[in-house]
Amino acid sequence: MSEQVVSQSTVGSARLFFADNLRTWLVVLVVLHHTSIVYAANTSFYYLQPLKGAFPALAAVFQLLNQAYFMGLLFFLAGYFTPSSFDRKGPAQFCKDRLIRLGIPLVLFIFVLSPLSSIGTYQIPASLTHLPPLSWSQYPAMIGMGPLWFAALLLIFDGCYVLFRLVHRQVAGQTSWAPRFWAIAGFIVALAVVSYFMRMAIPIATYVLKFPSLAYLPQYLSFFAIGTVASQHDWMRQVPTRYGTRGFVVALVSIVLLFLPSISAKLGSPAAFLGRGTWQSGLYALWDSVFSVCMSLALIVFFRRFFDHAKGFATFLQRNSFAVYVLHCPVIVAVALLLRPVALIAAPKFLLLAIIVLPVAFAVAYLIRLIPKADKVF
């Protein structure tokens, strides 16, 4: 995230307010994604309250649709504003800025916010967790990157970009043109193939070096790299509106033709789509490659058309969105623990939790950013 992800963005002569609003929406989606895990209890999180019903299956679909594109699109936006930031600041100041805006939140989460969030894990019934009683001796096991793996990976990508620019001191000047359809289609196929082979070694949902989703590394790296190229050609403004419309239609069709068959238990093991070289994982890799690119195009065009402004409340959300990303896990845990006695089935309780968590997270982010110098980090 960092300045190139969170601040009001400028490429060329005009601010891309729609990019700021798109980032805000993606952060909101991240919060909702993690909130849905609490009652679905279908993957790891800092606090779980398993509830019966159809919600876990519905939440799983919601989570898989999100995972297919939302972090990749955040990396694309980060990459898009990296060249202008580097050119404006130079390599030394750029590196210093990245360490402040990404490194400090990363360290804060690892050593403070992750342990605070992990207190929720000790509130889960012992029959589900088999954890020892909470004590200071458990602190080492409570530290971790959590969702700040994004900041860690973005630091690596930024470091690679700095090395690239030190070798290639001059890059092509900015020109205005949009990618052709055949180029987009070719990229989708290439991404699907590389993702399929990547998931032979690292299936989806496999943790490697504390990173939860390195199965998506080909998407994250390529989206960031394409973002740096796209900024030189003003793609965010130049991509035709019809690409967004067609992208949205193709994304919807791909859910029916590719996503649902790949995860269907009737066609094999329900977890076969995760990787290990199965045909389901190949179909799934093709689907999330199609979906990630097409949804990204659709959202860029949609926000450019309807949300290219920074007015009042939208500005408030933009300014605080990165802090929300950093802080939302302990907020989710705290609110979920307060709601634990509320007797509701999973879906309504998820909606109640989400309705409370989002404004509370933005309020906490706003208050944190009032601390002197905190706005230089968040």
C-alpha positions in Angstrom: 0.0 0.0 0.0 2.3 2.9 1.0 2.0 6.4 -0.6 1.7 5.0 -4.1 -1.3 2.9 -2.9 -3.0 5.2 -0.4 -2.5 8.8 -1.2 -4.4 10.8 -3.8 -2.7 9.8 -7.0 -1.3 11.8 -9.8 0.1 10.5 -13.1 0.4 13.0 -15.9 -1.4 16.3 -15.3 -4.6 15.2 -13.5 -5.3 13.4 -10.3 -6.8 10.0 -10.6 -9.4 10.3 -7.9 -11.2 7.2 -9.1 -8.0 5.2 -8.3 -8.1 6.4 -4.7 -11.8 5.5 -4.5 -11.1 2.1 -6.1 -8.4 1.4 -3.5 -10.8 2.4 -0.7 -13.3 -0.1 -2.0 -10.7 -2.8 -2.2 -9.7 -2.2 1.5 -13.4 -2.4 2.5 -13.5 -5.7 0.6 -10.5 -7.0 2.5 -12.2 -6.1 5.8 -15.4 -7.9 4.7 -13.4 -10.8 3.5 -11.8 -11.3 6.9 -15.1 -10.6 8.7 -16.8 -13.4 6.8 -14.2 -15.9 8.1 -15.3 -15.4 11.8 -18.6 -17.2 11.4 -17.8 -19.4 8.4 -14.7 -20.7 10.2 -13.6 -22.2 6.9 -10.0 -21.0 7.1 -7.6 -19.6 9.7 -8.2 -16.3 11.4 -7.6 -14.7 14.8 -11.0 -15.5 16.1 -13.6 -18.0 15.0 -17.2 -18.7 16.1 -18.4 -21.6 14.0 -22.2 -21.3 13.3 -24.3 -23.9 11.6 -26.1 -23.4 8.3 -25.4 -22.7 4.7 -23.3 -19.6 5.5 -19.8 -21.3 5.4 -20.4 -22.4 1.8 -21.7 -19.0 0.7 -18.8 -17.3 2.5 -16.3 -19.6 0.8 -17.6 -18.6 -2.6 -17.4 -14.9 -1.6 -13.8 -15.4 -0.3 -12.7 -17.3 -3.4 -14.1 -14.6 -5.7 -12.3 -11.9 -3.7 -9.0 -13.8 -3.6 -9.0 -14.2 -7.3 -8.5 -10.5 -8.0 -8.6 -8.0 -5.1 -5.0 -8.3 -3.9 -3.7 -8.5 -7.5 -5.5 -5.3 -8.3 -4.0 -3.6 -5.2 -0.5 -4.6 -6.5 -1.4 -3.2 -9.9 -2.4 0.1 -8.4 0.8 0.1 -6.3 2.9 -0.5 -9.4 1.0 2.1 -11.4 2.1 4.9 -9.1 5.6 3.6 -8.4 7.4 5.2 -11.4 6.1 8.7 -10.7 7.0 8.4 -7.0 10.5 7.2 -7.9 11.1 9.9 -10.5 9.9 12.6 -8.1 11.9 11.5 -5.1 15.0 9.8 -6.4 16.2 6.3 -5.3 17.4 7.3 -1.8 14.3 9.2 -0.7 12.1 6.6 -2.4 13.6 3.8 -0.4 13.4 5.8 2.8 9.8 6.6 2.2 8.9 2.9 1.4 10.6 1.8 4.6 8.6 4.3 6.6 5.2 3.8 5.0 5.5 0.0 4.6 8.2 -1.1 7.1 6.8 0.7 10.2 3.3 -0.7 9.7 4.7 -4.1 9.1 6.8 -4.1 12.3 3.8 -2.6 14.2 1.5 -5.4 13.1 4.0 -8.2 13.7 4.9 -7.3 17.3 1.9 -5.4 18.5 -1.3 -5.8 16.5 -0.8 -9.5 15.7 -0.5 -10.5 19.4 -3.5 -8.3 20.2 -5.5 -10.0 17.5 -4.3 -13.4 18.6 -5.9 -12.9 22.0 -9.1 -13.8 20.2 -7.7 -17.2 19.3 -7.6 -18.0 23.0 -11.3 -17.2 23.3 -12.2 -20.0 20.9 -13.4 -23.1 22.7 -10.4 -25.2 23.8 -12.0 -28.2 22.1 -11.4 -26.5 18.7 -7.9 -25.0 19.3 -6.2 -27.2 21.9 -4.1 -24.2 23.0 -2.5 -23.8 26.4 -3.8 -21.1 28.7 -3.0 -17.5 27.6 0.2 -16.2 29.1 3.2 -14.1 28.2 5.1 -17.3 27.3 2.7 -17.6 24.3 3.9 -14.2 22.9 6.4 -15.6 20.4 3.7 -17.8 18.8 1.4 -14.8 18.5 3.6 -12.6 16.4 3.1 -12.7 12.6 2.5 -10.7 9.5 -1.2 -11.3 9.1 -2.6 -9.2 6.2 0.6 -7.1 6.3 2.2 -9.8 4.1 1.1 -7.4 1.4 3.4 -4.7 2.8 6.3 -7.1 3.0 5.8 -8.4 -0.5 5.4 -4.8 -1.8 8.6 -3.8 -0.1 10.3 -6.6 -2.1 8.7 -5.5 -5.4 9.7 -1.9 -4.7 13.3 -3.0 -4.0 13.4 -4.8 -7.3 12.0 -1.8 -9.1 14.7 0.4 -7.6 17.4 -2.0 -8.8 15.8 -2.0 -12.2 15.9 1.8 -12.4 19.5 1.9 -11.2 20.5 -0.3 -14.1 18.1 1.4 -16.6 18.3 5.0 -15.5 16.1 6.2 -18.3 12.7 4.8 -19.1 10.5 5.6 -22.0 8.6 8.9 -21.8 4.9 8.8 -21.1 2.7 8.1 -24.1 -1.0 7.6 -24.4 -2.3 4.3 -25.7 -4.4 1.4 -24.5 -3.5 -2.3 -24.6 -5.0 -4.3 -27.5 -7.5 -7.2 -26.9 -5.1 -9.8 -28.2 -2.4 -8.7 -25.8 -4.8 -8.9 -22.8 -6.0 -12.4 -23.9 -2.4 -13.5 -24.4 -1.5 -12.3 -20.9 -4.5 -14.2 -19.4 -3.4 -17.5 -21.0 0.3 -17.0 -19.9 -0.8 -16.2 -16.4 -3.0 -19.2 -16.2 -0.2 -21.5 -17.4 2.4 -20.1 -14.9 -0.1 -20.2 -12.1 -1.0 -23.8 -12.8 2.6 -24.9 -12.6 3.2 -22.7 -9.5 0.4 -24.4 -7.7 1.9 -27.8 -8.3 4.6 -26.8 -5.8 2.6 -24.3 -3.7 -1.2 -25.1 -3.6 -3.6 -22.3 -2.8 -4.0 -21.7 1.0 -0.4 -23.1 1.7 1.7 -20.9 3.9 5.3 -20.4 2.8 7.7 -18.2 4.9 4.6 -16.9 6.7 3.1 -15.7 3.4 -0.5 -17.1 3.1 -1.0 -16.9 -0.7 2.3 -17.4 -2.6 0.2 -19.6 -5.0 -0.9 -16.2 -6.4 2.7 -14.9 -6.7 2.6 -14.9 -10.5 -0.5 -12.7 -10.5 0.9 -10.3 -7.8 4.2 -9.9 -9.5 2.9 -9.6 -13.0 0.1 -7.1 -12.0 2.7 -4.9 -10.2 5.1 -5.0 -13.2 2.3 -4.3 -15.6 1.2 -1.4 -13.4 4.6 0.2 -13.8 4.4 -0.2 -17.5 0.8 1.0 -17.6 1.7 4.2 -15.9 4.0 5.1 -18.8 1.1 4.9 -21.2 -1.7 6.3 -19.1 -3.7 3.1 -19.2 -6.0 4.0 -16.3 -7.4 6.9 -18.4 -6.9 5.4 -21.8 -8.4 1.9 -21.5 -11.7 2.0 -23.5 -15.0 1.9 -21.7 -16.0 -1.1 -23.8 -13.2 -3.1 -22.2 -14.8 -2.6 -18.8 -18.2 -3.6 -20.0 -17.0 -6.7 -21.8 -14.7 -7.5 -19.0 -17.6 -7.6 -16.5 -19.6 -9.9 -18.8 -16.7 -12.3 -19.4 -16.0 -12.3 -15.6 -19.6 -13.4 -14.9 -19.6 -16.0 -17.7 -16.3 -17.4 -16.4 -17.9 -18.1 -13.0 -20.4 -20.4 -14.6 -18.2 -22.0 -17.2 -14.9 -22.3 -15.2 -15.2 -21.5 -11.5 -18.2 -23.7 -10.6 -17.1 -26.8 -12.5 -13.6 -26.5 -11.0 -14.8 -26.5 -7.4 -17.7 -28.9 -7.8 -17.5 -31.9 -5.4 -19.5 -33.9 -8.0 -16.5 -33.8 -10.4 -13.9 -34.9 -7.9 -12.3 -34.0 -4.6 -13.7 -30.6 -3.4 -10.1 -29.5 -2.7 -8.7 -30.6 -6.0 -8.8 -27.1 -7.4 -6.2 -25.9 -4.9 -3.3 -27.3 -6.9 -1.0 -30.4 -7.2 -1.4 -30.6 -10.9 -5.0 -31.8 -11.0 -7.2 -30.9 -14.0 -9.5 -29.0 -11.6 -6.5 -26.8 -10.6 -5.8 -26.1 -14.2 -9.4 -25.1 -14.8 -9.3 -23.0 -11.7 -6.0 -21.3 -12.7 -7.6 -20.4 -16.0 -10.7 -19.1 -14.3 -8.9 -16.8 -11.7 -6.6 -15.5 -14.5 -9.7 -14.6 -16.6 -11.6 -13.3 -13.6 -8.7 -11.2 -12.2 -8.0 -9.4 -15.4 -11.6 -8.9 -16.4 -12.8 -7.7 -13.0 -9.9 -5.3 -12.8 -10.8 -3.8 -16.2 -14.4 -3.6 -15.2 -13.7 -1.9 -11.8 -11.2 0.6 -13.3 -13.8 1.7 -15.9 -16.6 1.7 -13.4 -14.8 3.8 -10.9 -13.5 6.1 -13.6 -17.0 6.6 -14.9 -18.9 7.1 -11.6 -16.4 7.8 -8.8 -13.8 10.2 -10.2 -14.0 12.7 -7.4 -12.8 13.5 -3.9 -15.7 15.1 -2.0 -16.2 15.2 1.7 -16.8 11.7 3.0 -15.0 10.1 0.1 -11.9 12.1 1.0 -12.2 10.9 4.6 -12.3 7.3 3.4 -9.4 7.7 1.1 -7.1 9.3 3.7 -7.8 6.6 6.3 -8.1 3.4 4.1 -4.5 2.3 4.6 -4.7 2.7 8.4 -7.9 0.6 8.2 -6.0 -2.1 6.3 -3.3 -2.2 9.0 -5.7 -2.0 12.0 -8.8 -4.0 11.0 -7.9 -7.4 12.4 -7.9 -6.4 16.1 -11.0 -4.4 15.5 -12.8 -7.4 14.0 -11.7 -9.6 16.9 -12.8 -7.0 19.6 -16.3 -6.5 18.0 -16.8 -10.2 17.4 -16.0 -10.9 21.0 -18.6 -8.3 22.1 -21.2 -9.9 19.8 -20.4 -13.4 21.0 -23.5 -13.6 23.3 -25.8 -12.4 20.5 -28.0 -15.3 19.4 -28.2 -15.1 15.7 -27.6 -17.5 12.8 -24.5 -17.0 10.8 -25.6 -14.7 7.9 -27.4 -12.1 10.0 -24.6 -12.1 12.5 -22.1 -11.6 9.8 -24.0 -8.6 8.5 -24.3 -7.2 12.0 -20.6 -7.6 12.6 -19.7 -6.0 9.2 -22.1 -3.1 9.8 -20.3 -2.4 13.1 -16.7 -3.2 12.2 -16.4 -0.9 9.1 -17.3 2.4 10.8 -15.4 1.5 14.0 -12.3 0.6 11.9 -12.4 3.9 10.1 -13.0 5.8 13.3 -10.0 4.1 15.0 -7.9 4.8 11.9 -8.9 8.5 12.0 -8.0 8.7 15.7 -4.7 7.0 15.2 -3.8 9.3 12.4 -4.4 12.3 14.7 -1.3 11.2 16.7 1.6 13.5 15.8 3.6 12.2 12.8 1.2 9.2 12.4 -0.1 10.5 9.2 3.4 10.2 7.8 3.2 6.5 8.3 -0.5 5.9 7.6 
